[in-house]
Every structure is written in structure tokens, then in C-alpha cells.
Amino acid sequence: MKWFYLGKWDRNLWNVQPDGGVTAKLTVEQLKQFAQFHYPVHAMGYNWLQSNALSVDRLEKRVDEIIRSWLDRKQ
């Protein structure tokens, strides 16, 4: 599976601090378990030239669309 490479990254490059195992590497079994789930990522562009008020209105509409689409899938 493609996620095997995740454990090959040098975690020291991430400035990870030892904290009692909270940032320990994921095991193969954990990766297999998490691979069963769907984690959608939604993105949208941002126009730096327009006002924040217009941007937030556009973002609000997009979030509402995403919520509606997920609710419609459950029916």
C-alpha cells in the first residue's frame, strides 16, 4: 500500500519534541485501520484583491454547499 512510505520521513526535520509517545510513529496496523476511513479535504481559491466581507460571504456559501452535499448523501 502507498502509505508505507510515511514512516520513512525523518521526524527530526519536523521539530517534533519527545512527549511520552504522543508523537510516536504509527504502526502498520494503525495505518491499515485508518485507511478504512474517508477524510475529505475541501479547498477553494481566495482573491486577495477583493474585500474580506466578499470573501467570507463566498466561503460561507461554499461551506453550506458542502454540508448540503454530505447531508444529501446520507438520505
PDB file of N, CA, C and O in Angstrom:
ATOM      1  N   MET A   1       0.837  -1.188   0.000  1.00  0.00           N
ATOM      2  CA  MET A   1       0.000   0.000   0.000  1.00  0.00           C
ATOM      3  C   MET A   1       0.878   1.246   0.000  1.00  0.00           C
ATOM      4  O   MET A   1       1.999   1.225   0.509  1.00  0.00           O
ATOM      5  N   LYS A   2       0.367   2.324  -0.569  1.00  0.00           N
ATOM      6  CA  LYS A   2       1.154   3.541  -0.771  1.00  0.00           C
ATOM      7  C   LYS A   2       1.548   4.252   0.520  1.00  0.00           C
ATOM      8  O   LYS A   2       2.519   5.008   0.522  1.00  0.00           O
ATOM      9  N   TRP A   3       0.829   4.036   1.610  1.00  0.00           N
ATOM     10  CA  TRP A   3       1.120   4.785   2.828  1.00  0.00           C
ATOM     11  C   TRP A   3       2.305   4.243   3.588  1.00  0.00           C
ATOM     12  O   TRP A   3       2.672   4.828   4.607  1.00  0.00           O
ATOM     13  N   PHE A   4       2.920   3.175   3.162  1.00  0.00           N
ATOM     14  CA  PHE A   4       4.085   2.642   3.868  1.00  0.00           C
ATOM     15  C   PHE A   4       5.221   3.651   3.940  1.00  0.00           C
ATOM     16  O   PHE A   4       5.981   3.648   4.909  1.00  0.00           O
ATOM     17  N   TYR A   5       5.354   4.513   2.937  1.00  0.00           N
ATOM     18  CA  TYR A   5       6.452   5.477   2.912  1.00  0.00           C
ATOM     19  C   TYR A   5       6.352   6.506   4.041  1.00  0.00           C
ATOM     20  O   TYR A   5       7.345   7.173   4.332  1.00  0.00           O
ATOM     21  N   LEU A   6       5.200   6.659   4.681  1.00  0.00           N
ATOM     22  CA  LEU A   6       5.025   7.675   5.718  1.00  0.00           C
ATOM     23  C   LEU A   6       6.018   7.503   6.860  1.00  0.00           C
ATOM     24  O   LEU A   6       6.490   8.488   7.427  1.00  0.00           O
ATOM     25  N   GLY A   7       6.334   6.265   7.199  1.00  0.00           N
ATOM     26  CA  GLY A   7       7.245   6.020   8.298  1.00  0.00           C
ATOM     27  C   GLY A   7       8.702   6.259   7.951  1.00  0.00           C
ATOM     28  O   GLY A   7       9.563   6.185   8.828  1.00  0.00           O
ATOM     29  N   LYS A   8       8.993   6.540   6.709  1.00  0.00           N
ATOM     30  CA  LYS A   8      10.369   6.727   6.272  1.00  0.00           C
ATOM     31  C   LYS A   8      10.857   8.162   6.416  1.00  0.00           C
ATOM     32  O   LYS A   8      12.055   8.414   6.292  1.00  0.00           O
ATOM     33  N   TRP A   9       9.952   9.115   6.675  1.00  0.00           N
ATOM     34  CA  TRP A   9      10.340  10.517   6.813  1.00  0.00           C
ATOM     35  C   TRP A   9      11.096  10.721   8.109  1.00  0.00           C
ATOM     36  O   TRP A   9      10.769  10.108   9.125  1.00  0.00           O
ATOM     37  N   ASP A  10      12.093  11.567   8.085  1.00  0.00           N
ATOM     38  CA  ASP A  10      12.877  11.897   9.270  1.00  0.00           C
ATOM     39  C   ASP A  10      12.068  12.842  10.145  1.00  0.00           C
ATOM     40  O   ASP A  10      11.927  14.021   9.822  1.00  0.00           O
ATOM     41  N   ARG A  11      11.539  12.335  11.242  1.00  0.00           N
ATOM     42  CA  ARG A  11      10.674  13.126  12.116  1.00  0.00           C
ATOM     43  C   ARG A  11      11.438  14.271  12.782  1.00  0.00           C
ATOM     44  O   ARG A  11      10.822  15.248  13.208  1.00  0.00           O
ATOM     45  N   ASN A  12      12.754  14.175  12.879  1.00  0.00           N
ATOM     46  CA  ASN A  12      13.547  15.261  13.456  1.00  0.00           C
ATOM     47  C   ASN A  12      13.445  16.538  12.621  1.00  0.00           C
ATOM     48  O   ASN A  12      13.595  17.642  13.143  1.00  0.00           O
ATOM     49  N   LEU A  13      13.188  16.378  11.320  1.00  0.00           N
ATOM     50  CA  LEU A  13      13.039  17.544  10.451  1.00  0.00           C
ATOM     51  C   LEU A  13      11.751  18.312  10.742  1.00  0.00           C
ATOM     52  O   LEU A  13      11.598  19.458  10.321  1.00  0.00           O
ATOM     53  N   TRP A  14      10.826  17.676  11.465  1.00  0.00           N
ATOM     54  CA  TRP A  14       9.547  18.315  11.778  1.00  0.00           C
ATOM     55  C   TRP A  14       9.593  19.076  13.098  1.00  0.00           C
ATOM     56  O   TRP A  14       8.580  19.631  13.523  1.00  0.00           O
ATOM     57  N   ASN A  15      10.755  19.110  13.755  1.00  0.00           N
ATOM     58  CA  ASN A  15      10.883  19.731  15.082  1.00  0.00           C
ATOM     59  C   ASN A  15       9.946  19.092  16.101  1.00  0.00           C
ATOM     60  O   ASN A  15       9.374  19.780  16.946  1.00  0.00           O
ATOM     61  N   VAL A  16       9.795  17.777  16.017  1.00  0.00           N
ATOM     62  CA  VAL A  16       8.941  17.037  16.943  1.00  0.00           C
ATOM     63  C   VAL A  16       9.682  16.869  18.263  1.00  0.00           C
ATOM     64  O   VAL A  16      10.835  16.438  18.292  1.00  0.00           O
ATOM     65  N   GLN A  17       9.012  17.210  19.342  1.00  0.00           N
ATOM     66  CA  GLN A  17       9.611  17.077  20.665  1.00  0.00           C
ATOM     67  C   GLN A  17       9.125  15.784  21.317  1.00  0.00           C
ATOM     68  O   GLN A  17       7.944  15.448  21.233  1.00  0.00           O
ATOM     69  N   PRO A  18      10.036  15.061  21.966  1.00  0.00           N
ATOM     70  CA  PRO A  18       9.608  13.839  22.672  1.00  0.00           C
ATOM     71  C   PRO A  18       8.607  14.210  23.760  1.00  0.00           C
ATOM     72  O   PRO A  18       8.869  15.101  24.568  1.00  0.00           O
ATOM     73  N   ASP A  19       7.483  13.543  23.782  1.00  0.00           N
ATOM     74  CA  ASP A  19       6.451  13.875  24.774  1.00  0.00           C
ATOM     75  C   ASP A  19       5.742  12.626  25.273  1.00  0.00           C
ATOM     76  O   ASP A  19       4.514  12.586  25.342  1.00  0.00           O
ATOM     77  N   GLY A  20       6.491  11.646  25.609  1.00  0.00           N
ATOM     78  CA  GLY A  20       5.878  10.460  26.185  1.00  0.00           C
ATOM     79  C   GLY A  20       5.173   9.585  25.174  1.00  0.00           C
ATOM     80  O   GLY A  20       4.259   8.848  25.543  1.00  0.00           O
ATOM     81  N   GLY A  21       5.566   9.637  23.908  1.00  0.00           N
ATOM     82  CA  GLY A  21       4.994   8.732  22.921  1.00  0.00           C
ATOM     83  C   GLY A  21       3.834   9.292  22.134  1.00  0.00           C
ATOM     84  O   GLY A  21       3.338   8.621  21.230  1.00  0.00           O
ATOM     85  N   VAL A  22       3.376  10.504  22.441  1.00  0.00           N
ATOM     86  CA  VAL A  22       2.242  11.074  21.725  1.00  0.00           C
ATOM     87  C   VAL A  22       2.571  11.235  20.242  1.00  0.00           C
ATOM     88  O   VAL A  22       1.684  11.116  19.396  1.00  0.00           O
ATOM     89  N   THR A  23       3.825  11.502  19.923  1.00  0.00           N
ATOM     90  CA  THR A  23       4.199  11.688  18.530  1.00  0.00           C
ATOM     91  C   THR A  23       4.935  10.469  17.968  1.00  0.00           C
ATOM     92  O   THR A  23       5.690  10.582  17.002  1.00  0.00           O
ATOM     93  N   ALA A  24       4.712   9.318  18.574  1.00  0.00           N
ATOM     94  CA  ALA A  24       5.363   8.103  18.097  1.00  0.00           C
ATOM     95  C   ALA A  24       4.889   7.771  16.687  1.00  0.00           C
ATOM     96  O   ALA A  24       3.790   8.152  16.285  1.00  0.00           O
ATOM     97  N   LYS A  25       5.727   7.057  15.943  1.00  0.00           N
ATOM     98  CA  LYS A  25       5.346   6.645  14.587  1.00  0.00           C
ATOM     99  C   LYS A  25       4.116   5.753  14.642  1.00  0.00           C
ATOM    100  O   LYS A  25       3.927   4.979  15.580  1.00  0.00           O
ATOM    101  N   LEU A  26       3.294   5.877  13.623  1.00  0.00           N
ATOM    102  CA  LEU A  26       2.141   4.991  13.502  1.00  0.00           C
ATOM    103  C   LEU A  26       2.622   3.603  13.119  1.00  0.00           C
ATOM    104  O   LEU A  26       3.580   3.447  12.362  1.00  0.00           O
ATOM    105  N   THR A  27       1.949   2.609  13.648  1.00  0.00           N
ATOM    106  CA  THR A  27       2.288   1.235  13.287  1.00  0.00           C
ATOM    107  C   THR A  27       1.582   0.875  11.982  1.00  0.00           C
ATOM    108  O   THR A  27       0.660   1.566  11.550  1.00  0.00           O
ATOM    109  N   VAL A  28       2.021  -0.199  11.375  1.00  0.00           N
ATOM    110  CA  VAL A  28       1.379  -0.679  10.153  1.00  0.00           C
ATOM    111  C   VAL A  28      -0.082  -1.013  10.433  1.00  0.00           C
ATOM    112  O   VAL A  28      -0.951  -0.743   9.604  1.00  0.00           O
ATOM    113  N   GLU A  29      -0.353  -1.592  11.582  1.00  0.00           N
ATOM    114  CA  GLU A  29      -1.740  -1.928  11.933  1.00  0.00           C
ATOM    115  C   GLU A  29      -2.591  -0.662  12.057  1.00  0.00           C
ATOM    116  O   GLU A  29      -3.740  -0.649  11.615  1.00  0.00           O
ATOM    117  N   GLN A  30      -2.049   0.388  12.646  1.00  0.00           N
ATOM    118  CA  GLN A  30      -2.790   1.644  12.751  1.00  0.00           C
ATOM    119  C   GLN A  30      -3.053   2.239  11.375  1.00  0.00           C
ATOM    120  O   GLN A  30      -4.152   2.726  11.111  1.00  0.00           O
ATOM    121  N   LEU A  31      -2.065   2.204  10.505  1.00  0.00           N
ATOM    122  CA  LEU A  31      -2.251   2.720   9.154  1.00  0.00           C
ATOM    123  C   LEU A  31      -3.326   1.934   8.409  1.00  0.00           C
ATOM    124  O   LEU A  31      -4.133   2.518   7.686  1.00  0.00           O
ATOM    125  N   LYS A  32      -3.340   0.633   8.579  1.00  0.00           N
ATOM    126  CA  LYS A  32      -4.385  -0.193   7.943  1.00  0.00           C
ATOM    127  C   LYS A  32      -5.761   0.184   8.483  1.00  0.00           C
ATOM    128  O   LYS A  32      -6.730   0.266   7.729  1.00  0.00           O
ATOM    129  N   GLN A  33      -5.840   0.411   9.788  1.00  0.00           N
ATOM    130  CA  GLN A  33      -7.116   0.794  10.395  1.00  0.00           C
ATOM    131  C   GLN A  33      -7.598   2.138   9.854  1.00  0.00           C
ATOM    132  O   GLN A  33      -8.758   2.278   9.466  1.00  0.00           O
ATOM    133  N   PHE A  34      -6.691   3.137   9.830  1.00  0.00           N
ATOM    134  CA  PHE A  34      -7.078   4.468   9.382  1.00  0.00           C
ATOM    135  C   PHE A  34      -7.373   4.511   7.882  1.00  0.00           C
ATOM    136  O   PHE A  34      -8.128   5.373   7.433  1.00  0.00           O
ATOM    137  N   ALA A  35      -6.800   3.608   7.111  1.00  0.00           N
ATOM    138  CA  ALA A  35      -7.021   3.574   5.668  1.00  0.00           C
ATOM    139  C   ALA A  35      -8.465   3.216   5.330  1.00  0.00           C
ATOM    140  O   ALA A  35      -8.899   3.410   4.195  1.00  0.00           O
ATOM    141  N   GLN A  36      -9.213   2.695   6.302  1.00  0.00           N
ATOM    142  CA  GLN A  36     -10.606   2.318   6.073  1.00  0.00           C
ATOM    143  C   GLN A  36     -11.541   3.531   6.088  1.00  0.00           C
ATOM    144  O   GLN A  36     -12.706   3.422   5.703  1.00  0.00           O
ATOM    145  N   PHE A  37     -11.045   4.660   6.521  1.00  0.00           N
ATOM    146  CA  PHE A  37     -11.885   5.838   6.667  1.00  0.00           C
ATOM    147  C   PHE A  37     -11.663   6.824   5.528  1.00  0.00           C
ATOM    148  O   PHE A  37     -10.632   6.805   4.857  1.00  0.00           O
ATOM    149  N   HIS A  38     -12.640   7.668   5.331  1.00  0.00           N
ATOM    150  CA  HIS A  38     -12.612   8.658   4.265  1.00  0.00           C
ATOM    151  C   HIS A  38     -12.451  10.035   4.910  1.00  0.00           C
ATOM    152  O   HIS A  38     -13.296  10.454   5.701  1.00  0.00           O
ATOM    153  N   TYR A  39     -11.373  10.733   4.574  1.00  0.00           N
ATOM    154  CA  TYR A  39     -11.113  12.057   5.127  1.00  0.00           C
ATOM    155  C   TYR A  39     -11.140  13.074   3.990  1.00  0.00           C
ATOM    156  O   TYR A  39     -10.101  13.356   3.393  1.00  0.00           O
ATOM    157  N   PRO A  40     -12.310  13.628   3.680  1.00  0.00           N
ATOM    158  CA  PRO A  40     -12.390  14.573   2.566  1.00  0.00           C
ATOM    159  C   PRO A  40     -11.694  15.891   2.886  1.00  0.00           C
ATOM    160  O   PRO A  40     -11.706  16.356   4.026  1.00  0.00           O
ATOM    161  N   VAL A  41     -11.101  16.471   1.880  1.00  0.00           N
ATOM    162  CA  VAL A  41     -10.471  17.782   2.002  1.00  0.00           C
ATOM    163  C   VAL A  41     -11.133  18.693   0.969  1.00  0.00           C
ATOM    164  O   VAL A  41     -11.222  18.353  -0.210  1.00  0.00           O
ATOM    165  N   HIS A  42     -11.589  19.839   1.425  1.00  0.00           N
ATOM    166  CA  HIS A  42     -12.251  20.787   0.538  1.00  0.00           C
ATOM    167  C   HIS A  42     -11.396  22.048   0.467  1.00  0.00           C
ATOM    168  O   HIS A  42     -10.946  22.560   1.491  1.00  0.00           O
ATOM    169  N   ALA A  43     -11.183  22.532  -0.718  1.00  0.00           N
ATOM    170  CA  ALA A  43     -10.375  23.738  -0.902  1.00  0.00           C
ATOM    171  C   ALA A  43     -11.113  24.713  -1.803  1.00  0.00           C
ATOM    172  O   ALA A  43     -11.974  24.334  -2.596  1.00  0.00           O
ATOM    173  N   MET A  44     -10.753  25.972  -1.657  1.00  0.00           N
ATOM    174  CA  MET A  44     -11.313  26.972  -2.560  1.00  0.00           C
ATOM    175  C   MET A  44     -10.321  28.116  -2.682  1.00  0.00           C
ATOM    176  O   MET A  44      -9.537  28.379  -1.770  1.00  0.00           O
ATOM    177  N   GLY A  45     -10.367  28.771  -3.791  1.00  0.00           N
ATOM    178  CA  GLY A  45      -9.440  29.866  -4.036  1.00  0.00           C
ATOM    179  C   GLY A  45      -9.778  31.095  -3.212  1.00  0.00           C
ATOM    180  O   GLY A  45     -10.868  31.220  -2.653  1.00  0.00           O
ATOM    181  N   TYR A  46      -8.825  31.982  -3.155  1.00  0.00           N
ATOM    182  CA  TYR A  46      -9.002  33.223  -2.408  1.00  0.00           C
ATOM    183  C   TYR A  46      -8.483  34.381  -3.247  1.00  0.00           C
ATOM    184  O   TYR A  46      -7.366  34.334  -3.760  1.00  0.00           O
ATOM    185  N   ASN A  47      -9.289  35.410  -3.384  1.00  0.00           N
ATOM    186  CA  ASN A  47      -8.905  36.587  -4.149  1.00  0.00           C
ATOM    187  C   ASN A  47      -8.433  37.675  -3.190  1.00  0.00           C
ATOM    188  O   ASN A  47      -9.240  38.290  -2.492  1.00  0.00           O
ATOM    189  N   TRP A  48      -7.128  37.906  -3.159  1.00  0.00           N
ATOM    190  CA  TRP A  48      -6.553  38.894  -2.258  1.00  0.00           C
ATOM    191  C   TRP A  48      -6.945  40.323  -2.623  1.00  0.00           C
ATOM    192  O   TRP A  48      -6.752  41.238  -1.824  1.00  0.00           O
ATOM    193  N   LEU A  49      -7.483  40.519  -3.799  1.00  0.00           N
ATOM    194  CA  LEU A  49      -7.835  41.866  -4.236  1.00  0.00           C
ATOM    195  C   LEU A  49      -9.228  42.295  -3.803  1.00  0.00           C
ATOM    196  O   LEU A  49      -9.547  43.483  -3.830  1.00  0.00           O
ATOM    197  N   GLN A  50     -10.055  41.348  -3.408  1.00  0.00           N
ATOM    198  CA  GLN A  50     -11.409  41.730  -3.008  1.00  0.00           C
ATOM    199  C   GLN A  50     -11.488  41.855  -1.486  1.00  0.00           C
ATOM    200  O   GLN A  50     -10.581  41.431  -0.770  1.00  0.00           O
ATOM    201  N   SER A  51     -12.561  42.429  -1.014  1.00  0.00           N
ATOM    202  CA  SER A  51     -12.708  42.680   0.416  1.00  0.00           C
ATOM    203  C   SER A  51     -12.912  41.367   1.185  1.00  0.00           C
ATOM    204  O   SER A  51     -13.371  40.370   0.628  1.00  0.00           O
ATOM    205  N   ASN A  52     -12.561  41.393   2.472  1.00  0.00           N
ATOM    206  CA  ASN A  52     -12.786  40.227   3.323  1.00  0.00           C
ATOM    207  C   ASN A  52     -14.270  39.913   3.446  1.00  0.00           C
ATOM    208  O   ASN A  52     -14.652  38.749   3.571  1.00  0.00           O
ATOM    209  N   ALA A  53     -15.103  40.937   3.412  1.00  0.00           N
ATOM    210  CA  ALA A  53     -16.551  40.722   3.514  1.00  0.00           C
ATOM    211  C   ALA A  53     -17.059  39.883   2.343  1.00  0.00           C
ATOM    212  O   ALA A  53     -17.862  38.969   2.532  1.00  0.00           O
ATOM    213  N   LEU A  54     -16.590  40.194   1.133  1.00  0.00           N
ATOM    214  CA  LEU A  54     -16.990  39.399  -0.030  1.00  0.00           C
ATOM    215  C   LEU A  54     -16.444  37.969   0.073  1.00  0.00           C
ATOM    216  O   LEU A  54     -17.130  37.004  -0.261  1.00  0.00           O
ATOM    217  N   SER A  55     -15.209  37.857   0.539  1.00  0.00           N
ATOM    218  CA  SER A  55     -14.588  36.542   0.659  1.00  0.00           C
ATOM    219  C   SER A  55     -15.319  35.665   1.669  1.00  0.00           C
ATOM    220  O   SER A  55     -15.540  34.478   1.431  1.00  0.00           O
ATOM    221  N   VAL A  56     -15.688  36.260   2.793  1.00  0.00           N
ATOM    222  CA  VAL A  56     -16.378  35.464   3.812  1.00  0.00           C
ATOM    223  C   VAL A  56     -17.767  35.056   3.333  1.00  0.00           C
ATOM    224  O   VAL A  56     -18.229  33.964   3.665  1.00  0.00           O
ATOM    225  N   ASP A  57     -18.435  35.895   2.570  1.00  0.00           N
ATOM    226  CA  ASP A  57     -19.736  35.520   2.005  1.00  0.00           C
ATOM    227  C   ASP A  57     -19.588  34.341   1.051  1.00  0.00           C
ATOM    228  O   ASP A  57     -20.372  33.392   1.079  1.00  0.00           O
ATOM    229  N   ARG A  58     -18.573  34.424   0.215  1.00  0.00           N
ATOM    230  CA  ARG A  58     -18.316  33.333  -0.738  1.00  0.00           C
ATOM    231  C   ARG A  58     -17.964  32.042  -0.008  1.00  0.00           C
ATOM    232  O   ARG A  58     -18.431  30.966  -0.383  1.00  0.00           O
ATOM    233  N   LEU A  59     -17.143  32.147   1.030  1.00  0.00           N
ATOM    234  CA  LEU A  59     -16.755  30.982   1.814  1.00  0.00           C
ATOM    235  C   LEU A  59     -17.962  30.375   2.530  1.00  0.00           C
ATOM    236  O   LEU A  59     -18.122  29.155   2.566  1.00  0.00           O
ATOM    237  N   GLU A  60     -18.799  31.226   3.091  1.00  0.00           N
ATOM    238  CA  GLU A  60     -19.997  30.743   3.778  1.00  0.00           C
ATOM    239  C   GLU A  60     -20.889  29.944   2.825  1.00  0.00           C
ATOM    240  O   GLU A  60     -21.390  28.879   3.186  1.00  0.00           O
ATOM    241  N   LYS A  61     -21.084  30.456   1.614  1.00  0.00           N
ATOM    242  CA  LYS A  61     -21.899  29.745   0.625  1.00  0.00           C
ATOM    243  C   LYS A  61     -21.278  28.391   0.282  1.00  0.00           C
ATOM    244  O   LYS A  61     -21.983  27.389   0.161  1.00  0.00           O
ATOM    245  N   ARG A  62     -19.961  28.372   0.127  1.00  0.00           N
ATOM    246  CA  ARG A  62     -19.276  27.124  -0.221  1.00  0.00           C
ATOM    247  C   ARG A  62     -19.400  26.104   0.904  1.00  0.00           C
ATOM    248  O   ARG A  62     -19.655  24.929   0.641  1.00  0.00           O
ATOM    249  N   VAL A  63     -19.225  26.528   2.145  1.00  0.00           N
ATOM    250  CA  VAL A  63     -19.367  25.621   3.287  1.00  0.00           C
ATOM    251  C   VAL A  63     -20.786  25.070   3.340  1.00  0.00           C
ATOM    252  O   VAL A  63     -20.977  23.875   3.563  1.00  0.00           O
ATOM    253  N   ASP A  64     -21.783  25.931   3.136  1.00  0.00           N
ATOM    254  CA  ASP A  64     -23.177  25.475   3.117  1.00  0.00           C
ATOM    255  C   ASP A  64     -23.402  24.442   2.017  1.00  0.00           C
ATOM    256  O   ASP A  64     -24.093  23.447   2.235  1.00  0.00           O
ATOM    257  N   GLU A  65     -22.820  24.672   0.829  1.00  0.00           N
ATOM    258  CA  GLU A  65     -22.941  23.703  -0.276  1.00  0.00           C
ATOM    259  C   GLU A  65     -22.344  22.357   0.114  1.00  0.00           C
ATOM    260  O   GLU A  65     -22.935  21.311  -0.157  1.00  0.00           O
ATOM    261  N   ILE A  66     -21.196  22.380   0.736  1.00  0.00           N
ATOM    262  CA  ILE A  66     -20.528  21.141   1.139  1.00  0.00           C
ATOM    263  C   ILE A  66     -21.363  20.399   2.171  1.00  0.00           C
ATOM    264  O   ILE A  66     -21.547  19.186   2.070  1.00  0.00           O
ATOM    265  N   ILE A  67     -21.866  21.121   3.159  1.00  0.00           N
ATOM    266  CA  ILE A  67     -22.707  20.487   4.183  1.00  0.00           C
ATOM    267  C   ILE A  67     -23.946  19.868   3.549  1.00  0.00           C
ATOM    268  O   ILE A  67     -24.303  18.732   3.859  1.00  0.00           O
ATOM    269  N   ARG A  68     -24.605  20.616   2.656  1.00  0.00           N
ATOM    270  CA  ARG A  68     -25.807  20.087   1.984  1.00  0.00           C
ATOM    271  C   ARG A  68     -25.476  18.829   1.179  1.00  0.00           C
ATOM    272  O   ARG A  68     -26.249  17.870   1.178  1.00  0.00           O
ATOM    273  N   SER A  69     -24.327  18.831   0.493  1.00  0.00           N
ATOM    274  CA  SER A  69     -23.977  17.672  -0.325  1.00  0.00           C
ATOM    275  C   SER A  69     -23.755  16.433   0.550  1.00  0.00           C
ATOM    276  O   SER A  69     -24.137  15.327   0.166  1.00  0.00           O
ATOM    277  N   TRP A  70     -23.143  16.612   1.715  1.00  0.00           N
ATOM    278  CA  TRP A  70     -22.944  15.467   2.605  1.00  0.00           C
ATOM    279  C   TRP A  70     -24.259  15.018   3.226  1.00  0.00           C
ATOM    280  O   TRP A  70     -24.479  13.818   3.390  1.00  0.00           O
ATOM    281  N   LEU A  71     -25.132  15.947   3.573  1.00  0.00           N
ATOM    282  CA  LEU A  71     -26.431  15.569   4.110  1.00  0.00           C
ATOM    283  C   LEU A  71     -27.259  14.835   3.069  1.00  0.00           C
ATOM    284  O   LEU A  71     -27.946  13.868   3.397  1.00  0.00           O
ATOM    285  N   ASP A  72     -27.204  15.282   1.813  1.00  0.00           N
ATOM    286  CA  ASP A  72     -27.944  14.613   0.740  1.00  0.00           C
ATOM    287  C   ASP A  72     -27.445  13.192   0.510  1.00  0.00           C
ATOM    288  O   ASP A  72     -28.228  12.317   0.139  1.00  0.00           O
ATOM    289  N   ARG A  73     -26.176  12.953   0.721  1.00  0.00           N
ATOM    290  CA  ARG A  73     -25.607  11.605   0.527  1.00  0.00           C
ATOM    291  C   ARG A  73     -26.140  10.625   1.563  1.00  0.00           C
ATOM    292  O   ARG A  73     -26.236   9.429   1.291  1.00  0.00           O
ATOM    293  N   LYS A  74     -26.488  11.123   2.753  1.00  0.00           N
ATOM    294  CA  LYS A  74     -26.977  10.263   3.836  1.00  0.00           C
ATOM    295  C   LYS A  74     -28.417   9.830   3.638  1.00  0.00           C
ATOM    296  O   LYS A  74     -28.872   8.876   4.269  1.00  0.00           O
ATOM    297  N   GLN A  75     -29.139  10.526   2.765  1.00  0.00           N
ATOM    298  CA  GLN A  75     -30.568  10.222   2.594  1.00  0.00           C
ATOM    299  C   GLN A  75     -30.781   9.105   1.601  1.00  0.00           C
ATOM    300  O   GLN A  75     -31.921   8.721   1.339  1.00  0.00           O
TER     301      GLN A  75
END
